[in-house]
């Protein structure tokens, strides 16, 4: 049942990307191109924004935060495991700012102060038969989050994978990580593995 619910939410989000977001981005690009030199955006950014769904519009001097697509119409998906009250706040406010500090981590060796306080996202859905809360708690502890408990892994956010996410291996798990902030949160669902 949860798998069907998640699939419906992902399909709803995919329709939003294809039927609302991309047409709005294309309209904006047409407007900018029609304005000539009034609004200056690099042509390669306009081309990218015209063809791929993004989490935000072009910002001078910065790359776009493109939503990665698994096929022509559906985004790649990642899962962020959290306590239920935090998951509900993230969904309501469409942000990862509500993520508890005990579940944030620093990326070792990056030399970048912005790399501390990262949020971990996995490619493991909350109904995966081969997964369990213990392995996710272990992953957090390997990342330096010693205070994460079994009970913290009771809900998960469903989010699109975006260019702002980096990835690394943590044991057998593929971990995406990103800085907290505004982000598309597709759904918040309970975890069904033990």
MIKOL-215057 format. One record per residue: residue number from 0; residue in three letters; x, y, z of N, C-alpha, C in turn. Coordinates in steps of 0.05 Angstrom, whole numbers, plus 5000, padded with zeros to 4 digits. Example, Ala and Ser with C-alpha at 12.3 -4.5 7.8 and 13.67 -1.06 7.14 Angstrom:
BEGIN
+-----+-----+------+------+------+------+------+------+------+------+------+
:   n : res :   nX :   nY :   nZ :  caX :  caY :  caZ :   cX :   cY :   cZ :
+-----+-----+------+------+------+------+------+------+------+------+------+
:   0 : ALA : 5264 : 4886 : 5156 : 5246 : 4910 : 5156 : 5264 : 4934 : 5156 :
:   1 : SER : 5257 : 4955 : 5142 : 5273 : 4979 : 5143 : 5258 : 5001 : 5157 :
+-----+-----+------+------+------+------+------+------+------+------+------+
% end
This chain:
BEGIN
+-----+-----+------+------+------+------+------+------+------+------+------+
:   n : res :   nX :   nY :   nZ :  caX :  caY :  caZ :   cX :   cY :   cZ :
+-----+-----+------+------+------+------+------+------+------+------+------+
:   0 : UNK : 5016 : 4976 : 5000 : 5000 : 5000 : 5000 : 5017 : 5025 : 5000 :
:   1 : UNK : 5038 : 5026 : 5017 : 5056 : 5050 : 5018 : 5070 : 5054 : 4991 :
:   2 : UNK : 5077 : 5032 : 4978 : 5091 : 5033 : 4952 : 5073 : 5046 : 4932 :
:   3 : UNK : 5047 : 5040 : 4932 : 5027 : 5052 : 4914 : 5024 : 5082 : 4920 :
:   4 : UNK : 5023 : 5089 : 4945 : 5020 : 5117 : 4953 : 5045 : 5133 : 4944 :
:   5 : UNK : 5068 : 5122 : 4948 : 5093 : 5136 : 4940 : 5093 : 5139 : 4909 :
:   6 : UNK : 5086 : 5118 : 4895 : 5085 : 5119 : 4866 : 5066 : 5140 : 4856 :
:   7 : UNK : 5042 : 5142 : 4869 : 5023 : 5163 : 4862 : 5034 : 5191 : 4866 :
:   8 : UNK : 5048 : 5195 : 4889 : 5059 : 5221 : 4895 : 5081 : 5229 : 4875 :
:   9 : UNK : 5098 : 5209 : 4868 : 5119 : 5214 : 4848 : 5107 : 5221 : 4821 :
:  10 : UNK : 5086 : 5206 : 4814 : 5072 : 5212 : 4788 : 5060 : 5240 : 4788 :
:  11 : UNK : 5048 : 5247 : 4811 : 5036 : 5274 : 4814 : 5058 : 5295 : 4810 :
:  12 : UNK : 5081 : 5291 : 4823 : 5103 : 5310 : 4820 : 5114 : 5311 : 4792 :
:  13 : UNK : 5115 : 5288 : 4779 : 5124 : 5287 : 4751 : 5105 : 5302 : 4733 :
:  14 : UNK : 5079 : 5300 : 4738 : 5060 : 5316 : 4722 : 5065 : 5346 : 4727 :
:  15 : UNK : 5070 : 5354 : 4752 : 5076 : 5382 : 4758 : 5100 : 5391 : 4742 :
:  16 : UNK : 5122 : 5375 : 4742 : 5146 : 5383 : 4728 : 5140 : 5387 : 4698 :
:  17 : UNK : 5126 : 5368 : 4686 : 5122 : 5368 : 4658 : 5100 : 5387 : 4648 :
:  18 : UNK : 5079 : 5389 : 4664 : 5055 : 5405 : 4656 : 5055 : 5434 : 4666 :
:  19 : UNK : 5070 : 5439 : 4687 : 5070 : 5466 : 4699 : 5097 : 5479 : 4699 :
:  20 : UNK : 5117 : 5465 : 4712 : 5143 : 5478 : 4716 : 5158 : 5482 : 4689 :
:  21 : UNK : 5161 : 5462 : 4673 : 5176 : 5466 : 4648 : 5162 : 5486 : 4630 :
:  22 : UNK : 5136 : 5486 : 4626 : 5124 : 5507 : 4610 : 5128 : 5535 : 4622 :
:  23 : UNK : 5128 : 5538 : 4648 : 5133 : 5564 : 4661 : 5162 : 5572 : 4656 :
:  24 : UNK : 5181 : 5554 : 4658 : 5209 : 5560 : 4653 : 5213 : 5569 : 4624 :
:  25 : UNK : 5199 : 5555 : 4605 : 5202 : 5562 : 4577 : 5190 : 5589 : 4572 :
:  26 : UNK : 5168 : 5596 : 4584 : 5156 : 5623 : 4581 : 5175 : 5644 : 4591 :
:  27 : UNK : 5189 : 5639 : 4614 : 5208 : 5658 : 4625 : 5231 : 5662 : 4606 :
:  28 : UNK : 5241 : 5640 : 4595 : 5264 : 5641 : 4576 : 5255 : 5658 : 4552 :
:  29 : UNK : 5231 : 5653 : 4541 : 5222 : 5669 : 4518 : 5220 : 5699 : 4526 :
:  30 : UNK : 5211 : 5705 : 4550 : 5209 : 5732 : 4559 : 5237 : 5745 : 4561 :
:  31 : UNK : 5256 : 5731 : 4572 : 5283 : 5741 : 4575 : 5296 : 5746 : 4547 :
:  32 : UNK : 5293 : 5727 : 4530 : 5304 : 5730 : 4503 : 5291 : 5753 : 4488 :
:  33 : UNK : 5265 : 5758 : 4494 : 5251 : 5780 : 4481 : 5259 : 5808 : 4492 :
:  34 : UNK : 5271 : 5808 : 4516 : 5279 : 5833 : 4529 : 5306 : 5843 : 4520 :
:  35 : UNK : 5320 : 5827 : 4505 : 5347 : 5835 : 4496 : 5366 : 5838 : 4519 :
:  36 : UNK : 5379 : 5861 : 4521 : 5400 : 5865 : 4540 : 5390 : 5874 : 4567 :
:  37 : UNK : 5363 : 5878 : 4571 : 5353 : 5887 : 4596 : 5358 : 5867 : 4619 :
:  38 : UNK : 5354 : 5841 : 4612 : 5359 : 5820 : 4631 : 5382 : 5803 : 4619 :
:  39 : UNK : 5404 : 5802 : 4633 : 5427 : 5788 : 4622 : 5430 : 5761 : 4636 :
:  40 : UNK : 5427 : 5740 : 4620 : 5431 : 5712 : 4629 : 5447 : 5699 : 4607 :
:  41 : UNK : 5467 : 5683 : 4616 : 5484 : 5669 : 4596 : 5467 : 5650 : 4580 :
:  42 : UNK : 5473 : 5649 : 4554 : 5457 : 5633 : 4535 : 5456 : 5604 : 4543 :
:  43 : UNK : 5478 : 5593 : 4552 : 5478 : 5564 : 4560 : 5459 : 5559 : 4583 :
:  44 : UNK : 5456 : 5579 : 4601 : 5437 : 5576 : 4623 : 5409 : 5577 : 4613 :
:  45 : UNK : 5404 : 5595 : 4594 : 5377 : 5597 : 4583 : 5370 : 5571 : 4569 :
:  46 : UNK : 5389 : 5560 : 4554 : 5383 : 5534 : 4540 : 5377 : 5512 : 4560 :
:  47 : UNK : 5393 : 5511 : 4581 : 5388 : 5490 : 4601 : 5361 : 5494 : 4615 :
:  48 : UNK : 5355 : 5519 : 4623 : 5330 : 5525 : 4637 : 5306 : 5520 : 4618 :
:  49 : UNK : 5310 : 5523 : 4592 : 5289 : 5519 : 4573 : 5282 : 5489 : 4569 :
:  50 : UNK : 5302 : 5471 : 4576 : 5298 : 5443 : 4570 : 5297 : 5424 : 4593 :
:  51 : UNK : 5305 : 5433 : 4617 : 5306 : 5415 : 4640 : 5293 : 5428 : 4664 :
:  52 : UNK : 5277 : 5413 : 4680 : 5265 : 5425 : 4704 : 5286 : 5431 : 4724 :
:  53 : UNK : 5283 : 5454 : 4737 : 5303 : 5463 : 4757 : 5289 : 5471 : 4783 :
:  54 : UNK : 5304 : 5470 : 4805 : 5292 : 5478 : 4831 : 5290 : 5508 : 4834 :
:  55 : UNK : 5306 : 5523 : 4819 : 5305 : 5552 : 4820 : 5314 : 5563 : 4794 :
:  56 : UNK : 5309 : 5589 : 4790 : 5317 : 5602 : 4765 : 5346 : 5609 : 4764 :
:  57 : UNK : 5356 : 5618 : 4741 : 5384 : 5626 : 4738 : 5392 : 5648 : 4757 :
:  58 : UNK : 5415 : 5644 : 4769 : 5427 : 5665 : 4787 : 5454 : 5671 : 4774 :
:  59 : UNK : 5460 : 5696 : 4769 : 5486 : 5703 : 4756 : 5509 : 5691 : 4771 :
:  60 : UNK : 5527 : 5678 : 4755 : 5551 : 5667 : 4766 : 5548 : 5640 : 4780 :
:  61 : UNK : 5524 : 5628 : 4779 : 5520 : 5602 : 4792 : 5507 : 5582 : 4773 :
:  62 : UNK : 5513 : 5557 : 4776 : 5500 : 5537 : 4758 : 5471 : 5533 : 4766 :
:  63 : UNK : 5455 : 5523 : 4748 : 5427 : 5517 : 4754 : 5426 : 5492 : 4772 :
:  64 : UNK : 5405 : 5490 : 4787 : 5401 : 5466 : 4804 : 5380 : 5449 : 4790 :
:  65 : UNK : 5390 : 5434 : 4770 : 5372 : 5418 : 4754 : 5363 : 5393 : 4769 :
:  66 : UNK : 5337 : 5386 : 4765 : 5326 : 5362 : 4776 : 5335 : 5339 : 4757 :
:  67 : UNK : 5347 : 5319 : 4768 : 5357 : 5297 : 4751 : 5333 : 5278 : 4744 :
:  68 : UNK : 5331 : 5272 : 4719 : 5309 : 5256 : 4709 : 5318 : 5227 : 4705 :
:  69 : UNK : 5302 : 5207 : 4713 : 5310 : 5179 : 4708 : 5301 : 5171 : 4680 :
:  70 : UNK : 5281 : 5185 : 4670 : 5272 : 5181 : 4642 : 5261 : 5207 : 4632 :
:  71 : UNK : 5247 : 5208 : 4610 : 5238 : 5233 : 4598 : 5218 : 5248 : 4615 :
:  72 : UNK : 5203 : 5233 : 4632 : 5182 : 5247 : 4647 : 5184 : 5244 : 4678 :
:  73 : UNK : 5200 : 5227 : 4688 : 5201 : 5222 : 4717 : 5228 : 5229 : 4730 :
:  74 : UNK : 5228 : 5242 : 4753 : 5253 : 5249 : 4766 : 5265 : 5225 : 4780 :
:  75 : UNK : 5292 : 5226 : 4784 : 5305 : 5207 : 4802 : 5296 : 5215 : 4830 :
:  76 : UNK : 5294 : 5195 : 4848 : 5283 : 5199 : 4875 : 5303 : 5191 : 4896 :
:  77 : UNK : 5303 : 5206 : 4918 : 5319 : 5199 : 4942 : 5301 : 5200 : 4966 :
:  78 : UNK : 5310 : 5188 : 4988 : 5294 : 5186 : 5012 : 5311 : 5196 : 5036 :
:  79 : UNK : 5299 : 5214 : 5051 : 5312 : 5225 : 5075 : 5297 : 5216 : 5100 :
:  80 : UNK : 5311 : 5201 : 5117 : 5298 : 5189 : 5140 : 5300 : 5207 : 5164 :
:  81 : UNK : 5276 : 5211 : 5178 : 5274 : 5230 : 5200 : 5252 : 5221 : 5219 :
:  82 : UNK : 5252 : 5235 : 5243 : 5229 : 5231 : 5261 : 5204 : 5243 : 5248 :
:  83 : UNK : 5179 : 5234 : 5256 : 5155 : 5243 : 5243 : 5149 : 5273 : 5245 :
:  84 : UNK : 5155 : 5285 : 5268 : 5149 : 5314 : 5271 : 5167 : 5331 : 5253 :
:  85 : UNK : 5192 : 5323 : 5249 : 5210 : 5337 : 5232 : 5202 : 5333 : 5203 :
:  86 : UNK : 5194 : 5309 : 5196 : 5185 : 5303 : 5168 : 5161 : 5320 : 5161 :
:  87 : UNK : 5142 : 5322 : 5180 : 5118 : 5338 : 5175 : 5124 : 5368 : 5171 :
:  88 : UNK : 5143 : 5378 : 5186 : 5151 : 5407 : 5183 : 5165 : 5411 : 5156 :
:  89 : UNK : 5182 : 5392 : 5149 : 5196 : 5395 : 5123 : 5176 : 5394 : 5100 :
:  90 : UNK : 5156 : 5377 : 5101 : 5136 : 5375 : 5080 : 5120 : 5401 : 5079 :
:  91 : UNK : 5111 : 5410 : 5102 : 5094 : 5434 : 5104 : 5108 : 5459 : 5093 :
:  92 : UNK : 5134 : 5463 : 5100 : 5148 : 5487 : 5093 : 5166 : 5483 : 5068 :
:  93 : UNK : 5166 : 5459 : 5056 : 5182 : 5453 : 5032 : 5211 : 5461 : 5036 :
:  94 : UNK : 5222 : 5451 : 5058 : 5249 : 5458 : 5065 : 5262 : 5434 : 5080 :
:  95 : UNK : 5289 : 5434 : 5079 : 5303 : 5415 : 5095 : 5316 : 5428 : 5119 :
:  96 : UNK : 5308 : 5453 : 5125 : 5318 : 5468 : 5148 : 5309 : 5455 : 5174 :
:  97 : UNK : 5286 : 5442 : 5174 : 5276 : 5431 : 5199 : 5289 : 5405 : 5208 :
:  98 : UNK : 5308 : 5396 : 5192 : 5322 : 5371 : 5198 : 5338 : 5375 : 5224 :
:  99 : UNK : 5336 : 5356 : 5242 : 5349 : 5358 : 5268 : 5379 : 5358 : 5265 :
: 100 : UNK : 5392 : 5374 : 5282 : 5421 : 5376 : 5281 : 5435 : 5350 : 5285 :
: 101 : UNK : 5423 : 5332 : 5302 : 5436 : 5307 : 5308 : 5438 : 5289 : 5283 :
: 102 : UNK : 5422 : 5296 : 5262 : 5422 : 5280 : 5237 : 5437 : 5294 : 5215 :
: 103 : UNK : 5452 : 5315 : 5221 : 5468 : 5330 : 5201 : 5497 : 5322 : 5205 :
: 104 : UNK : 5513 : 5324 : 5184 : 5540 : 5315 : 5185 : 5558 : 5332 : 5168 :
: 105 : UNK : 5584 : 5331 : 5173 : 5604 : 5346 : 5157 : 5617 : 5326 : 5138 :
: 106 : UNK : 5623 : 5336 : 5114 : 5638 : 5320 : 5095 : 5667 : 5324 : 5100 :
: 107 : UNK : 5681 : 5302 : 5106 : 5709 : 5303 : 5113 : 5726 : 5309 : 5089 :
: 108 : UNK : 5746 : 5326 : 5094 : 5766 : 5332 : 5073 : 5757 : 5351 : 5052 :
: 109 : UNK : 5734 : 5364 : 5055 : 5725 : 5382 : 5034 : 5738 : 5409 : 5036 :
: 110 : UNK : 5746 : 5417 : 5061 : 5758 : 5443 : 5065 : 5738 : 5466 : 5061 :
: 111 : UNK : 5713 : 5460 : 5060 : 5692 : 5480 : 5055 : 5674 : 5482 : 5079 :
: 112 : UNK : 5672 : 5505 : 5091 : 5656 : 5509 : 5115 : 5627 : 5503 : 5109 :
: 113 : UNK : 5618 : 5507 : 5084 : 5590 : 5502 : 5077 : 5584 : 5472 : 5076 :
: 114 : UNK : 5604 : 5455 : 5079 : 5599 : 5426 : 5077 : 5590 : 5415 : 5104 :
: 115 : UNK : 5591 : 5430 : 5126 : 5582 : 5420 : 5152 : 5552 : 5424 : 5153 :
: 116 : UNK : 5538 : 5407 : 5168 : 5510 : 5409 : 5170 : 5495 : 5398 : 5147 :
: 117 : UNK : 5507 : 5379 : 5132 : 5494 : 5367 : 5109 : 5471 : 5348 : 5117 :
: 118 : UNK : 5452 : 5344 : 5099 : 5430 : 5326 : 5103 : 5436 : 5302 : 5085 :
: 119 : UNK : 5431 : 5278 : 5096 : 5436 : 5253 : 5081 : 5410 : 5243 : 5068 :
: 120 : UNK : 5412 : 5235 : 5043 : 5389 : 5223 : 5029 : 5399 : 5197 : 5016 :
: 121 : UNK : 5382 : 5177 : 5016 : 5389 : 5151 : 5006 : 5372 : 5143 : 4982 :
: 122 : UNK : 5381 : 5123 : 4967 : 5364 : 5113 : 4945 : 5348 : 5089 : 4953 :
: 123 : UNK : 5345 : 5085 : 4979 : 5330 : 5062 : 4990 : 5302 : 5071 : 4999 :
: 124 : UNK : 5281 : 5061 : 4986 : 5254 : 5069 : 4994 : 5246 : 5057 : 5021 :
: 125 : UNK : 5226 : 5069 : 5034 : 5219 : 5061 : 5062 : 5204 : 5034 : 5063 :
: 126 : UNK : 5201 : 5020 : 5041 : 5188 : 4994 : 5041 : 5207 : 4972 : 5030 :
: 127 : UNK : 5232 : 4979 : 5026 : 5251 : 4960 : 5014 : 5255 : 4936 : 5032 :
: 128 : UNK : 5249 : 4912 : 5021 : 5251 : 4887 : 5038 : 5279 : 4881 : 5048 :
: 129 : UNK : 5300 : 4889 : 5034 : 5327 : 4883 : 5042 : 5339 : 4903 : 5061 :
: 130 : UNK : 5323 : 4923 : 5069 : 5333 : 4945 : 5086 : 5321 : 4943 : 5114 :
: 131 : UNK : 5335 : 4956 : 5132 : 5325 : 4958 : 5159 : 5335 : 4984 : 5172 :
: 132 : UNK : 5321 : 4992 : 5193 : 5328 : 5017 : 5207 : 5356 : 5016 : 5218 :
: 133 : UNK : 5364 : 4992 : 5228 : 5391 : 4989 : 5239 : 5413 : 4997 : 5220 :
: 134 : UNK : 5410 : 4989 : 5194 : 5431 : 4996 : 5175 : 5432 : 5026 : 5169 :
: 135 : UNK : 5408 : 5039 : 5171 : 5407 : 5068 : 5166 : 5419 : 5083 : 5190 :
: 136 : UNK : 5413 : 5073 : 5215 : 5425 : 5085 : 5239 : 5455 : 5082 : 5237 :
: 137 : UNK : 5464 : 5058 : 5229 : 5493 : 5053 : 5227 : 5506 : 5072 : 5207 :
: 138 : UNK : 5492 : 5078 : 5184 : 5502 : 5097 : 5164 : 5506 : 5124 : 5177 :
: 139 : UNK : 5485 : 5134 : 5191 : 5487 : 5160 : 5204 : 5511 : 5160 : 5224 :
: 140 : UNK : 5515 : 5139 : 5239 : 5537 : 5138 : 5258 : 5564 : 5138 : 5244 :
: 141 : UNK : 5566 : 5125 : 5221 : 5590 : 5125 : 5205 : 5596 : 5153 : 5195 :
: 142 : UNK : 5575 : 5169 : 5191 : 5578 : 5196 : 5181 : 5585 : 5216 : 5204 :
: 143 : UNK : 5585 : 5205 : 5229 : 5592 : 5222 : 5252 : 5568 : 5231 : 5268 :
: 144 : UNK : 5544 : 5221 : 5263 : 5520 : 5228 : 5277 : 5515 : 5207 : 5299 :
: 145 : UNK : 5530 : 5209 : 5321 : 5529 : 5189 : 5342 : 5503 : 5187 : 5357 :
: 146 : UNK : 5487 : 5209 : 5357 : 5462 : 5209 : 5373 : 5437 : 5200 : 5358 :
: 147 : UNK : 5440 : 5191 : 5333 : 5417 : 5182 : 5319 : 5409 : 5154 : 5330 :
: 148 : UNK : 5383 : 5151 : 5335 : 5373 : 5126 : 5346 : 5354 : 5112 : 5326 :
: 149 : UNK : 5347 : 5088 : 5333 : 5328 : 5072 : 5317 : 5301 : 5087 : 5314 :
: 150 : UNK : 5292 : 5100 : 5335 : 5267 : 5115 : 5334 : 5267 : 5139 : 5315 :
: 151 : UNK : 5291 : 5150 : 5310 : 5293 : 5172 : 5292 : 5287 : 5165 : 5263 :
: 152 : UNK : 5289 : 5139 : 5257 : 5285 : 5129 : 5229 : 5257 : 5118 : 5227 :
: 153 : UNK : 5237 : 5135 : 5232 : 5209 : 5125 : 5231 : 5193 : 5138 : 5208 :
: 154 : UNK : 5203 : 5159 : 5197 : 5189 : 5172 : 5174 : 5210 : 5178 : 5153 :
: 155 : UNK : 5201 : 5183 : 5129 : 5220 : 5192 : 5109 : 5207 : 5212 : 5090 :
: 156 : UNK : 5225 : 5230 : 5080 : 5217 : 5249 : 5059 : 5224 : 5237 : 5032 :
: 157 : UNK : 5206 : 5242 : 5013 : 5212 : 5234 : 4986 : 5219 : 5260 : 4971 :
: 158 : UNK : 5243 : 5261 : 4960 : 5253 : 5285 : 4947 : 5265 : 5278 : 4919 :
: 159 : UNK : 5265 : 5297 : 4901 : 5278 : 5292 : 4875 : 5308 : 5295 : 4879 :
: 160 : UNK : 5323 : 5279 : 4864 : 5352 : 5283 : 4863 : 5358 : 5307 : 4846 :
: 161 : UNK : 5375 : 5324 : 4855 : 5382 : 5349 : 4840 : 5412 : 5353 : 4839 :
: 162 : UNK : 5420 : 5371 : 4821 : 5449 : 5376 : 4817 : 5463 : 5385 : 4842 :
: 163 : UNK : 5448 : 5397 : 4861 : 5460 : 5407 : 4886 : 5468 : 5384 : 4904 :
: 164 : UNK : 5459 : 5360 : 4898 : 5466 : 5337 : 4915 : 5493 : 5325 : 4905 :
: 165 : UNK : 5510 : 5319 : 4924 : 5534 : 5304 : 4919 : 5529 : 5276 : 4928 :
: 166 : UNK : 5546 : 5257 : 4920 : 5542 : 5230 : 4929 : 5568 : 5217 : 4939 :
: 167 : UNK : 5565 : 5197 : 4955 : 5588 : 5182 : 4966 : 5579 : 5155 : 4975 :
: 168 : UNK : 5597 : 5137 : 4980 : 5591 : 5111 : 4991 : 5595 : 5112 : 5021 :
: 169 : UNK : 5577 : 5099 : 5035 : 5579 : 5096 : 5064 : 5573 : 5067 : 5070 :
: 170 : UNK : 5593 : 5050 : 5073 : 5589 : 5022 : 5075 : 5578 : 5012 : 5048 :
: 171 : UNK : 5555 : 4998 : 5049 : 5542 : 4988 : 5025 : 5522 : 5008 : 5014 :
: 172 : UNK : 5518 : 5031 : 5027 : 5497 : 5049 : 5019 : 5507 : 5072 : 5001 :
: 173 : UNK : 5492 : 5079 : 4982 : 5497 : 5103 : 4966 : 5483 : 5126 : 4980 :
: 174 : UNK : 5499 : 5146 : 4988 : 5488 : 5169 : 5003 : 5491 : 5194 : 4986 :
: 175 : UNK : 5469 : 5208 : 4983 : 5469 : 5235 : 4971 : 5471 : 5254 : 4995 :
: 176 : UNK : 5484 : 5276 : 4992 : 5484 : 5296 : 5013 : 5481 : 5323 : 5002 :
: 177 : UNK : 5468 : 5340 : 5017 : 5463 : 5367 : 5008 : 5460 : 5385 : 5032 :
: 178 : UNK : 5464 : 5411 : 5028 : 5461 : 5431 : 5049 : 5431 : 5435 : 5054 :
: 179 : UNK : 5423 : 5440 : 5079 : 5395 : 5445 : 5085 : 5386 : 5471 : 5072 :
: 180 : UNK : 5361 : 5473 : 5067 : 5349 : 5497 : 5055 : 5324 : 5490 : 5040 :
: 181 : UNK : 5313 : 5509 : 5025 : 5289 : 5505 : 5010 : 5293 : 5482 : 4990 :
: 182 : UNK : 5274 : 5465 : 4988 : 5277 : 5441 : 4971 : 5249 : 5430 : 4965 :
: 183 : UNK : 5245 : 5418 : 4942 : 5220 : 5405 : 4936 : 5217 : 5379 : 4952 :
: 184 : UNK : 5197 : 5378 : 4970 : 5192 : 5354 : 4985 : 5166 : 5343 : 4974 :
: 185 : UNK : 5168 : 5320 : 4961 : 5145 : 5308 : 4947 : 5125 : 5296 : 4966 :
: 186 : UNK : 5134 : 5283 : 4987 : 5117 : 5271 : 5007 : 5133 : 5264 : 5032 :
: 187 : UNK : 5118 : 5259 : 5053 : 5130 : 5248 : 5078 : 5113 : 5223 : 5085 :
: 188 : UNK : 5127 : 5201 : 5089 : 5113 : 5175 : 5093 : 5126 : 5159 : 5116 :
: 189 : UNK : 5110 : 5142 : 5129 : 5122 : 5125 : 5149 : 5141 : 5104 : 5138 :
: 190 : UNK : 5159 : 5095 : 5154 : 5178 : 5074 : 5146 : 5165 : 5047 : 5152 :
: 191 : UNK : 5167 : 5028 : 5134 : 5155 : 5002 : 5138 : 5174 : 4979 : 5141 :
: 192 : UNK : 5200 : 4984 : 5140 : 5218 : 4962 : 5146 : 5225 : 4963 : 5175 :
: 193 : UNK : 5235 : 4941 : 5186 : 5239 : 4939 : 5215 : 5266 : 4950 : 5223 :
+-----+-----+------+------+------+------+------+------+------+------+------+
% end
